[in-house]
Amino acid sequence: MKYSIKTFHLDVDGDYTAEASMLGLPPGKMPLRLVLTTTGGHLDFSFSHTTTRDGDVMSWKYLPTTETIRKFPDIAKKGLIIFND
C-alpha cells in the first residue's frame, strides 16, 4: 500500500507515526509492506513487530527495507509506527 509521507507525523524519536483509521486500514488487517512516497522517491518498509498490552494490539512497527536504506542511508534508523485506534 502506498501513502504520502505527508500523511505521517515525525515523532521525537525519529519515527513516522499515524493512526490506522487515518490510513483507511481495516482493523486487524495490516499489510506486510508499506510504501511512503516522497519528492525524492519511494521509501519501502516491511512489517517488524506489534506492541501489545493486556492482549490488545497497541501498534504495528515497520522498518525500512535494505534496498531503501541503500538508496536513502539517512532513513536507516527511522521506522513507521501505526497506532491501533
SEFIZA-3560 file (N, C-alpha, C; in Angstrom, 3 decimals):
REM SEFIZA-3560
<numar><xx>0.835</xx><yy>-1.164</yy><zz>0.000</zz><atom>N</atom></numar>
<numar><xx>0.000</xx><yy>0.000</yy><zz>0.000</zz><atom>CA</atom></numar>
<numar><xx>0.889</xx><yy>1.240</yy><zz>0.000</zz><atom>C</atom></numar>
<numar><xx>0.501</xx><yy>2.240</yy><zz>-0.777</zz><atom>N</atom></numar>
<numar><xx>1.284</xx><yy>3.474</yy><zz>-0.886</zz><atom>CA</atom></numar>
<numar><xx>0.569</xx><yy>4.622</yy><zz>-0.192</zz><atom>C</atom></numar>
<numar><xx>1.374</xx><yy>5.426</yy><zz>0.524</zz><atom>N</atom></numar>
<numar><xx>0.868</xx><yy>6.611</yy><zz>1.205</zz><atom>CA</atom></numar>
<numar><xx>1.862</xx><yy>7.743</yy><zz>1.035</zz><atom>C</atom></numar>
<numar><xx>1.364</xx><yy>8.942</yy><zz>1.024</zz><atom>N</atom></numar>
<numar><xx>2.243</xx><yy>10.109</yy><zz>1.012</zz><atom>CA</atom></numar>
<numar><xx>2.895</xx><yy>10.244</yy><zz>2.372</zz><atom>C</atom></numar>
<numar><xx>4.143</xx><yy>10.621</yy><zz>2.387</zz><atom>N</atom></numar>
<numar><xx>4.849</xx><yy>10.822</yy><zz>3.651</zz><atom>CA</atom></numar>
<numar><xx>4.176</xx><yy>11.925</yy><zz>4.473</zz><atom>C</atom></numar>
<numar><xx>3.432</xx><yy>12.795</yy><zz>3.805</zz><atom>N</atom></numar>
<numar><xx>2.728</xx><yy>13.880</yy><zz>4.497</zz><atom>CA</atom></numar>
<numar><xx>1.596</xx><yy>13.365</yy><zz>5.380</zz><atom>C</atom></numar>
<numar><xx>1.175</xx><yy>12.117</yy><zz>5.177</zz><atom>N</atom></numar>
<numar><xx>0.118</xx><yy>11.513</yy><zz>5.984</zz><atom>CA</atom></numar>
<numar><xx>0.622</xx><yy>11.177</yy><zz>7.383</zz><atom>C</atom></numar>
<numar><xx>1.928</xx><yy>11.025</yy><zz>7.529</zz><atom>N</atom></numar>
<numar><xx>2.542</xx><yy>10.612</yy><zz>8.790</zz><atom>CA</atom></numar>
<numar><xx>3.145</xx><yy>11.809</yy><zz>9.519</zz><atom>C</atom></numar>
<numar><xx>3.249</xx><yy>11.681</yy><zz>10.835</zz><atom>N</atom></numar>
<numar><xx>3.908</xx><yy>12.681</yy><zz>11.667</zz><atom>CA</atom></numar>
<numar><xx>5.287</xx><yy>12.152</yy><zz>12.039</zz><atom>C</atom></numar>
<numar><xx>6.263</xx><yy>13.018</yy><zz>12.119</zz><atom>N</atom></numar>
<numar><xx>7.601</xx><yy>12.631</yy><zz>12.556</zz><atom>CA</atom></numar>
<numar><xx>7.672</xx><yy>12.864</yy><zz>14.060</zz><atom>C</atom></numar>
<numar><xx>7.858</xx><yy>11.786</yy><zz>14.851</zz><atom>N</atom></numar>
<numar><xx>7.879</xx><yy>11.951</yy><zz>16.300</zz><atom>CA</atom></numar>
<numar><xx>9.287</xx><yy>12.270</yy><zz>16.802</zz><atom>C</atom></numar>
<numar><xx>9.410</xx><yy>12.501</yy><zz>18.104</zz><atom>N</atom></numar>
<numar><xx>10.689</xx><yy>12.924</yy><zz>18.680</zz><atom>CA</atom></numar>
<numar><xx>11.771</xx><yy>11.854</yy><zz>18.578</zz><atom>C</atom></numar>
<numar><xx>11.378</xx><yy>10.593</yy><zz>18.428</zz><atom>N</atom></numar>
<numar><xx>12.349</xx><yy>9.503</yy><zz>18.282</zz><atom>CA</atom></numar>
<numar><xx>12.790</xx><yy>9.310</yy><zz>16.840</zz><atom>C</atom></numar>
<numar><xx>12.208</xx><yy>10.079</yy><zz>15.917</zz><atom>N</atom></numar>
<numar><xx>12.578</xx><yy>9.970</yy><zz>14.512</zz><atom>CA</atom></numar>
<numar><xx>11.737</xx><yy>8.993</yy><zz>13.718</zz><atom>C</atom></numar>
<numar><xx>10.706</xx><yy>8.428</yy><zz>14.330</zz><atom>N</atom></numar>
<numar><xx>9.816</xx><yy>7.508</yy><zz>13.623</zz><atom>CA</atom></numar>
<numar><xx>8.644</xx><yy>8.268</yy><zz>13.010</zz><atom>C</atom></numar>
<numar><xx>8.150</xx><yy>7.757</yy><zz>11.901</zz><atom>N</atom></numar>
<numar><xx>6.940</xx><yy>8.293</yy><zz>11.284</zz><atom>CA</atom></numar>
<numar><xx>5.750</xx><yy>7.576</yy><zz>11.910</zz><atom>C</atom></numar>
<numar><xx>4.733</xx><yy>8.325</yy><zz>12.337</zz><atom>N</atom></numar>
<numar><xx>3.601</xx><yy>7.722</yy><zz>13.020</zz><atom>CA</atom></numar>
<numar><xx>2.279</xx><yy>8.141</yy><zz>12.383</zz><atom>C</atom></numar>
<numar><xx>1.294</xx><yy>7.266</yy><zz>12.519</zz><atom>N</atom></numar>
<numar><xx>-0.072</xx><yy>7.549</yy><zz>12.065</zz><atom>CA</atom></numar>
<numar><xx>-1.012</xx><yy>6.599</yy><zz>12.781</zz><atom>C</atom></numar>
<numar><xx>-2.283</xx><yy>6.932</yy><zz>12.759</zz><atom>N</atom></numar>
<numar><xx>-3.308</xx><yy>6.043</yy><zz>13.300</zz><atom>CA</atom></numar>
<numar><xx>-3.890</xx><yy>5.228</yy><zz>12.149</zz><atom>C</atom></numar>
<numar><xx>-4.216</xx><yy>3.978</yy><zz>12.430</zz><atom>N</atom></numar>
<numar><xx>-4.723</xx><yy>3.079</yy><zz>11.390</zz><atom>CA</atom></numar>
<numar><xx>-5.946</xx><yy>3.659</yy><zz>10.688</zz><atom>C</atom></numar>
<numar><xx>-6.824</xx><yy>4.319</yy><zz>11.439</zz><atom>N</atom></numar>
<numar><xx>-8.040</xx><yy>4.866</yy><zz>10.832</zz><atom>CA</atom></numar>
<numar><xx>-7.727</xx><yy>5.994</yy><zz>9.850</zz><atom>C</atom></numar>
<numar><xx>-6.647</xx><yy>6.747</yy><zz>10.093</zz><atom>N</atom></numar>
<numar><xx>-6.250</xx><yy>7.824</yy><zz>9.176</zz><atom>CA</atom></numar>
<numar><xx>-5.819</xx><yy>7.262</yy><zz>7.824</zz><atom>C</atom></numar>
<numar><xx>-5.313</xx><yy>6.031</yy><zz>7.846</zz><atom>N</atom></numar>
<numar><xx>-4.818</xx><yy>5.398</yy><zz>6.624</zz><atom>CA</atom></numar>
<numar><xx>-5.897</xx><yy>4.584</yy><zz>5.921</zz><atom>C</atom></numar>
<numar><xx>-7.043</xx><yy>4.464</yy><zz>6.559</zz><atom>N</atom></numar>
<numar><xx>-8.130</xx><yy>3.683</yy><zz>5.967</zz><atom>CA</atom></numar>
<numar><xx>-7.879</xx><yy>2.187</yy><zz>6.001</zz><atom>C</atom></numar>
<numar><xx>-7.057</xx><yy>1.734</yy><zz>6.951</zz><atom>N</atom></numar>
<numar><xx>-6.749</xx><yy>0.310</yy><zz>7.053</zz><atom>CA</atom></numar>
<numar><xx>-7.826</xx><yy>-0.410</yy><zz>7.855</zz><atom>C</atom></numar>
<numar><xx>-8.263</xx><yy>-1.582</yy><zz>7.409</zz><atom>N</atom></numar>
<numar><xx>-9.272</xx><yy>-2.324</yy><zz>8.165</zz><atom>CA</atom></numar>
<numar><xx>-8.692</xx><yy>-2.806</yy><zz>9.491</zz><atom>C</atom></numar>
<numar><xx>-9.475</xx><yy>-2.793</yy><zz>10.560</zz><atom>N</atom></numar>
<numar><xx>-8.983</xx><yy>-3.224</yy><zz>11.871</zz><atom>CA</atom></numar>
<numar><xx>-8.397</xx><yy>-4.631</yy><zz>11.829</zz><atom>C</atom></numar>
<numar><xx>-7.194</xx><yy>-4.769</yy><zz>12.354</zz><atom>N</atom></numar>
<numar><xx>-6.551</xx><yy>-6.071</yy><zz>12.461</zz><atom>CA</atom></numar>
<numar><xx>-6.003</xx><yy>-6.655</yy><zz>11.178</zz><atom>C</atom></numar>
<numar><xx>-6.096</xx><yy>-5.950</yy><zz>10.065</zz><atom>N</atom></numar>
<numar><xx>-5.599</xx><yy>-6.480</yy><zz>8.790</zz><atom>CA</atom></numar>
<numar><xx>-4.515</xx><yy>-5.554</yy><zz>8.257</zz><atom>C</atom></numar>
<numar><xx>-3.337</xx><yy>-5.684</yy><zz>8.804</zz><atom>N</atom></numar>
<numar><xx>-2.221</xx><yy>-4.821</yy><zz>8.428</zz><atom>CA</atom></numar>
<numar><xx>-1.419</xx><yy>-5.466</yy><zz>7.296</zz><atom>C</atom></numar>
<numar><xx>-0.997</xx><yy>-4.660</yy><zz>6.329</zz><atom>N</atom></numar>
<numar><xx>-0.183</xx><yy>-5.202</yy><zz>5.225</zz><atom>CA</atom></numar>
<numar><xx>1.230</xx><yy>-5.534</yy><zz>5.714</zz><atom>C</atom></numar>
<numar><xx>1.907</xx><yy>-6.416</yy><zz>4.988</zz><atom>N</atom></numar>
<numar><xx>3.283</xx><yy>-6.766</yy><zz>5.339</zz><atom>CA</atom></numar>
<numar><xx>4.274</xx><yy>-5.699</yy><zz>4.892</zz><atom>C</atom></numar>
<numar><xx>3.894</xx><yy>-4.900</yy><zz>3.888</zz><atom>N</atom></numar>
<numar><xx>4.771</xx><yy>-3.842</yy><zz>3.381</zz><atom>CA</atom></numar>
<numar><xx>3.975</xx><yy>-2.564</yy><zz>3.193</zz><atom>C</atom></numar>
<numar><xx>4.650</xx><yy>-1.446</yy><zz>3.438</zz><atom>N</atom></numar>
<numar><xx>4.073</xx><yy>-0.130</yy><zz>3.204</zz><atom>CA</atom></numar>
<numar><xx>5.080</xx><yy>0.705</yy><zz>2.436</zz><atom>C</atom></numar>
<numar><xx>4.605</xx><yy>1.543</yy><zz>1.547</zz><atom>N</atom></numar>
<numar><xx>5.476</xx><yy>2.418</yy><zz>0.769</zz><atom>CA</atom></numar>
<numar><xx>5.054</xx><yy>3.860</yy><zz>1.028</zz><atom>C</atom></numar>
<numar><xx>6.038</xx><yy>4.692</yy><zz>1.381</zz><atom>N</atom></numar>
<numar><xx>5.792</xx><yy>6.118</yy><zz>1.518</zz><atom>CA</atom></numar>
<numar><xx>6.344</xx><yy>6.811</yy><zz>0.291</zz><atom>C</atom></numar>
<numar><xx>5.555</xx><yy>7.684</yy><zz>-0.294</zz><atom>N</atom></numar>
<numar><xx>6.013</xx><yy>8.431</yy><zz>-1.457</zz><atom>CA</atom></numar>
<numar><xx>6.509</xx><yy>9.796</yy><zz>-0.996</zz><atom>C</atom></numar>
<numar><xx>7.661</xx><yy>10.197</yy><zz>-1.527</zz><atom>N</atom></numar>
<numar><xx>8.258</xx><yy>11.492</yy><zz>-1.220</zz><atom>CA</atom></numar>
<numar><xx>8.662</xx><yy>12.146</yy><zz>-2.530</zz><atom>C</atom></numar>
<numar><xx>9.090</xx><yy>13.386</yy><zz>-2.454</zz><atom>N</atom></numar>
<numar><xx>9.562</xx><yy>14.052</yy><zz>-3.672</zz><atom>CA</atom></numar>
<numar><xx>10.856</xx><yy>13.413</yy><zz>-4.174</zz><atom>C</atom></numar>
<numar><xx>11.602</xx><yy>12.740</yy><zz>-3.295</zz><atom>N</atom></numar>
<numar><xx>12.855</xx><yy>12.109</yy><zz>-3.687</zz><atom>CA</atom></numar>
<numar><xx>12.727</xx><yy>10.672</yy><zz>-4.127</zz><atom>C</atom></numar>
<numar><xx>11.557</xx><yy>10.077</yy><zz>-3.998</zz><atom>N</atom></numar>
<numar><xx>11.370</xx><yy>8.680</yy><zz>-4.396</zz><atom>CA</atom></numar>
<numar><xx>10.437</xx><yy>7.954</yy><zz>-3.457</zz><atom>C</atom></numar>
<numar><xx>10.515</xx><yy>6.633</yy><zz>-3.481</zz><atom>N</atom></numar>
<numar><xx>9.659</xx><yy>5.787</yy><zz>-2.660</zz><atom>CA</atom></numar>
<numar><xx>10.473</xx><yy>5.174</yy><zz>-1.528</zz><atom>C</atom></numar>
<numar><xx>9.918</xx><yy>5.188</yy><zz>-0.328</zz><atom>N</atom></numar>
<numar><xx>10.534</xx><yy>4.555</yy><zz>0.829</zz><atom>CA</atom></numar>
<numar><xx>9.731</xx><yy>3.308</yy><zz>1.149</zz><atom>C</atom></numar>
<numar><xx>10.373</xx><yy>2.153</yy><zz>1.079</zz><atom>N</atom></numar>
<numar><xx>9.712</xx><yy>0.864</yy><zz>1.267</zz><atom>CA</atom></numar>
<numar><xx>9.992</xx><yy>0.358</yy><zz>2.682</zz><atom>C</atom></numar>
<numar><xx>8.928</xx><yy>0.001</yy><zz>3.415</zz><atom>N</atom></numar>
<numar><xx>9.047</xx><yy>-0.508</yy><zz>4.774</zz><atom>CA</atom></numar>
<numar><xx>8.394</xx><yy>-1.878</yy><zz>4.858</zz><atom>C</atom></numar>
<numar><xx>8.963</xx><yy>-2.761</yy><zz>5.688</zz><atom>N</atom></numar>
<numar><xx>8.355</xx><yy>-4.082</yy><zz>5.879</zz><atom>CA</atom></numar>
<numar><xx>8.007</xx><yy>-4.265</yy><zz>7.355</zz><atom>C</atom></numar>
<numar><xx>6.993</xx><yy>-5.102</yy><zz>7.597</zz><atom>N</atom></numar>
<numar><xx>6.490</xx><yy>-5.328</yy><zz>8.947</zz><atom>CA</atom></numar>
<numar><xx>7.584</xx><yy>-5.892</yy><zz>9.839</zz><atom>C</atom></numar>
<numar><xx>7.670</xx><yy>-5.376</yy><zz>11.057</zz><atom>N</atom></numar>
<numar><xx>8.659</xx><yy>-5.848</yy><zz>12.023</zz><atom>CA</atom></numar>
<numar><xx>7.995</xx><yy>-6.561</yy><zz>13.203</zz><atom>C</atom></numar>
<numar><xx>7.139</xx><yy>-5.854</yy><zz>13.935</zz><atom>N</atom></numar>
<numar><xx>6.518</xx><yy>-6.453</yy><zz>15.113</zz><atom>CA</atom></numar>
<numar><xx>5.333</xx><yy>-5.624</yy><zz>15.611</zz><atom>C</atom></numar>
<numar><xx>4.595</xx><yy>-6.202</yy><zz>16.541</zz><atom>N</atom></numar>
<numar><xx>3.481</xx><yy>-5.490</yy><zz>17.172</zz><atom>CA</atom></numar>
<numar><xx>3.833</xx><yy>-5.189</yy><zz>18.626</zz><atom>C</atom></numar>
<numar><xx>3.180</xx><yy>-4.185</yy><zz>19.167</zz><atom>N</atom></numar>
<numar><xx>3.274</xx><yy>-3.885</yy><zz>20.588</zz><atom>CA</atom></numar>
<numar><xx>1.904</xx><yy>-4.172</yy><zz>21.178</zz><atom>C</atom></numar>
<numar><xx>1.884</xx><yy>-4.967</yy><zz>22.236</zz><atom>N</atom></numar>
<numar><xx>0.606</xx><yy>-5.332</yy><zz>22.849</zz><atom>CA</atom></numar>
<numar><xx>0.573</xx><yy>-4.935</yy><zz>24.319</zz><atom>C</atom></numar>
<numar><xx>-0.638</xx><yy>-4.784</yy><zz>24.821</zz><atom>N</atom></numar>
<numar><xx>-0.856</xx><yy>-4.550</yy><zz>26.253</zz><atom>CA</atom></numar>
<numar><xx>-2.111</xx><yy>-5.305</yy><zz>26.633</zz><atom>C</atom></numar>
<numar><xx>-1.963</xx><yy>-6.172</yy><zz>27.614</zz><atom>N</atom></numar>
<numar><xx>-3.092</xx><yy>-6.982</yy><zz>28.092</zz><atom>CA</atom></numar>
<numar><xx>-3.773</xx><yy>-7.736</yy><zz>26.952</zz><atom>C</atom></numar>
<numar><xx>-3.003</xx><yy>-8.214</yy><zz>25.993</zz><atom>N</atom></numar>
<numar><xx>-3.533</xx><yy>-8.997</yy><zz>24.882</zz><atom>CA</atom></numar>
<numar><xx>-4.086</xx><yy>-8.185</yy><zz>23.727</zz><atom>C</atom></numar>
<numar><xx>-4.138</xx><yy>-6.862</yy><zz>23.872</zz><atom>N</atom></numar>
<numar><xx>-4.634</xx><yy>-5.999</yy><zz>22.797</zz><atom>CA</atom></numar>
<numar><xx>-3.460</xx><yy>-5.397</yy><zz>22.033</zz><atom>C</atom></numar>
<numar><xx>-3.574</xx><yy>-5.360</yy><zz>20.701</zz><atom>N</atom></numar>
<numar><xx>-2.527</xx><yy>-4.750</yy><zz>19.876</zz><atom>CA</atom></numar>
<numar><xx>-2.609</xx><yy>-3.232</yy><zz>20.022</zz><atom>C</atom></numar>
<numar><xx>-1.503</xx><yy>-2.621</yy><zz>20.413</zz><atom>N</atom></numar>
<numar><xx>-1.438</xx><yy>-1.170</yy><zz>20.569</zz><atom>CA</atom></numar>
<numar><xx>-0.912</xx><yy>-0.508</yy><zz>19.294</zz><atom>C</atom></numar>
<numar><xx>0.082</xx><yy>-1.175</yy><zz>18.656</zz><atom>N</atom></numar>
<numar><xx>0.672</xx><yy>-0.590</yy><zz>17.451</zz><atom>CA</atom></numar>
<numar><xx>1.391</xx><yy>-1.655</yy><zz>16.641</zz><atom>C</atom></numar>
<numar><xx>1.659</xx><yy>-1.290</yy><zz>15.375</zz><atom>N</atom></numar>
<numar><xx>2.436</xx><yy>-2.120</yy><zz>14.462</zz><atom>CA</atom></numar>
<numar><xx>3.657</xx><yy>-1.323</yy><zz>14.053</zz><atom>C</atom></numar>
<numar><xx>4.820</xx><yy>-1.972</yy><zz>14.041</zz><atom>N</atom></numar>
<numar><xx>6.070</xx><yy>-1.287</yy><zz>13.683</zz><atom>CA</atom></numar>
<numar><xx>6.591</xx><yy>-1.848</yy><zz>12.366</zz><atom>C</atom></numar>
<numar><xx>7.009</xx><yy>-0.941</yy><zz>11.494</zz><atom>N</atom></numar>
<numar><xx>7.605</xx><yy>-1.283</yy><zz>10.208</zz><atom>CA</atom></numar>
<numar><xx>8.998</xx><yy>-0.677</yy><zz>10.151</zz><atom>C</atom></numar>
<numar><xx>9.928</xx><yy>-1.388</yy><zz>9.530</zz><atom>N</atom></numar>
<numar><xx>11.303</xx><yy>-0.907</yy><zz>9.373</zz><atom>CA</atom></numar>
<numar><xx>11.638</xx><yy>-0.788</yy><zz>7.886</zz><atom>C</atom></numar>
<numar><xx>12.558</xx><yy>0.129</yy><zz>7.540</zz><atom>N</atom></numar>
<numar><xx>12.919</xx><yy>0.283</yy><zz>6.129</zz><atom>CA</atom></numar>
<numar><xx>13.607</xx><yy>-0.973</yy><zz>5.596</zz><atom>C</atom></numar>
<numar><xx>13.331</xx><yy>-1.283</yy><zz>4.335</zz><atom>N</atom></numar>
<numar><xx>13.982</xx><yy>-2.433</yy><zz>3.704</zz><atom>CA</atom></numar>
<numar><xx>15.438</xx><yy>-2.095</yy><zz>3.408</zz><atom>C</atom></numar>
<numar><xx>16.241</xx><yy>-3.127</yy><zz>3.164</zz><atom>N</atom></numar>
<numar><xx>17.658</xx><yy>-2.890</yy><zz>2.870</zz><atom>CA</atom></numar>
<numar><xx>17.823</xx><yy>-2.077</yy><zz>1.584</zz><atom>C</atom></numar>
<numar><xx>16.947</xx><yy>-2.285</yy><zz>0.624</zz><atom>N</atom></numar>
<numar><xx>17.009</xx><yy>-1.515</yy><zz>-0.624</zz><atom>CA</atom></numar>
<numar><xx>16.766</xx><yy>-0.022</yy><zz>-0.359</zz><atom>C</atom></numar>
<numar><xx>15.796</xx><yy>0.272</yy><zz>0.493</zz><atom>N</atom></numar>
<numar><xx>15.513</xx><yy>1.668</yy><zz>0.843</zz><atom>CA</atom></numar>
<numar><xx>16.697</xx><yy>2.282</yy><zz>1.584</zz><atom>C</atom></numar>
<numar><xx>17.306</xx><yy>1.526</yy><zz>2.499</zz><atom>N</atom></numar>
<numar><xx>18.460</xx><yy>2.038</yy><zz>3.247</zz><atom>CA</atom></numar>
<numar><xx>19.630</xx><yy>2.305</yy><zz>2.309</zz><atom>C</atom></numar>
<numar><xx>19.805</xx><yy>1.453</yy><zz>1.303</zz><atom>N</atom></numar>
<numar><xx>20.880</xx><yy>1.675</yy><zz>0.323</zz><atom>CA</atom></numar>
<numar><xx>20.665</xx><yy>2.975</yy><zz>-0.438</zz><atom>C</atom></numar>
<numar><xx>19.427</xx><yy>3.226</yy><zz>-0.841</zz><atom>N</atom></numar>
<numar><xx>19.111</xx><yy>4.432</yy><zz>-1.612</zz><atom>CA</atom></numar>
<numar><xx>19.087</xx><yy>5.688</yy><zz>-0.743</zz><atom>C</atom></numar>
<numar><xx>18.604</xx><yy>5.537</yy><zz>0.493</zz><atom>N</atom></numar>
<numar><xx>18.429</xx><yy>6.671</yy><zz>1.405</zz><atom>CA</atom></numar>
<numar><xx>19.026</xx><yy>6.316</yy><zz>2.775</zz><atom>C</atom></numar>
<numar><xx>20.352</xx><yy>6.387</yy><zz>2.926</zz><atom>N</atom></numar>
<numar><xx>21.004</xx><yy>5.966</yy><zz>4.177</zz><atom>CA</atom></numar>
<numar><xx>20.477</xx><yy>6.678</yy><zz>5.426</zz><atom>C</atom></numar>
<numar><xx>19.997</xx><yy>7.896</yy><zz>5.287</zz><atom>N</atom></numar>
<numar><xx>19.501</xx><yy>8.639</yy><zz>6.451</zz><atom>CA</atom></numar>
<numar><xx>18.234</xx><yy>8.020</yy><zz>7.056</zz><atom>C</atom></numar>
<numar><xx>17.576</xx><yy>7.162</yy><zz>6.323</zz><atom>N</atom></numar>
<numar><xx>16.328</xx><yy>6.564</yy><zz>6.799</zz><atom>CA</atom></numar>
<numar><xx>16.580</xx><yy>5.300</yy><zz>7.636</zz><atom>C</atom></numar>
<numar><xx>17.821</xx><yy>4.857</yy><zz>7.718</zz><atom>N</atom></numar>
<numar><xx>18.156</xx><yy>3.580</yy><zz>8.367</zz><atom>CA</atom></numar>
<numar><xx>17.646</xx><yy>3.473</yy><zz>9.802</zz><atom>C</atom></numar>
<numar><xx>17.658</xx><yy>4.547</yy><zz>10.547</zz><atom>N</atom></numar>
<numar><xx>17.245</xx><yy>4.488</yy><zz>11.955</zz><atom>CA</atom></numar>
<numar><xx>15.799</xx><yy>4.902</yy><zz>12.170</zz><atom>C</atom></numar>
<numar><xx>15.073</xx><yy>5.117</yy><zz>11.098</zz><atom>N</atom></numar>
<numar><xx>13.666</xx><yy>5.515</yy><zz>11.214</zz><atom>CA</atom></numar>
<numar><xx>12.771</xx><yy>4.308</yy><zz>11.012</zz><atom>C</atom></numar>
<numar><xx>11.584</xx><yy>4.397</yy><zz>11.495</zz><atom>N</atom></numar>
<numar><xx>10.602</xx><yy>3.352</yy><zz>11.300</zz><atom>CA</atom></numar>
<numar><xx>9.225</xx><yy>3.979</yy><zz>11.129</zz><atom>C</atom></numar>
<numar><xx>8.259</xx><yy>3.136</yy><zz>10.861</zz><atom>N</atom></numar>
<numar><xx>6.869</xx><yy>3.549</yy><zz>10.803</zz><atom>CA</atom></numar>
<numar><xx>6.147</xx><yy>2.889</yy><zz>11.967</zz><atom>C</atom></numar>
<numar><xx>5.371</xx><yy>3.662</yy><zz>12.674</zz><atom>N</atom></numar>
<numar><xx>4.550</xx><yy>3.098</yy><zz>13.746</zz><atom>CA</atom></numar>
<numar><xx>3.109</xx><yy>3.467</yy><zz>13.440</zz><atom>C</atom></numar>
<numar><xx>2.263</xx><yy>2.452</yy><zz>13.351</zz><atom>N</atom></numar>
<numar><xx>0.839</xx><yy>2.670</yy><zz>13.117</zz><atom>CA</atom></numar>
<numar><xx>0.096</xx><yy>2.279</yy><zz>14.377</zz><atom>C</atom></numar>
<numar><xx>-0.596</xx><yy>3.233</yy><zz>14.953</zz><atom>N</atom></numar>
<numar><xx>-1.314</xx><yy>3.008</yy><zz>16.188</zz><atom>CA</atom></numar>
<numar><xx>-2.704</xx><yy>2.452</yy><zz>15.923</zz><atom>C</atom></numar>
<numar><xx>-3.070</xx><yy>1.472</yy><zz>16.734</zz><atom>N</atom></numar>
<numar><xx>-4.380</xx><yy>0.858</yy><zz>16.656</zz><atom>CA</atom></numar>
<numar><xx>-5.361</xx><yy>1.742</yy><zz>17.410</zz><atom>C</atom></numar>
<numar><xx>-6.233</xx><yy>2.396</yy><zz>16.685</zz><atom>N</atom></numar>
<numar><xx>-7.191</xx><yy>3.290</yy><zz>17.353</zz><atom>CA</atom></numar>
<numar><xx>-8.535</xx><yy>2.695</yy><zz>17.244</zz><atom>C</atom></numar>
//
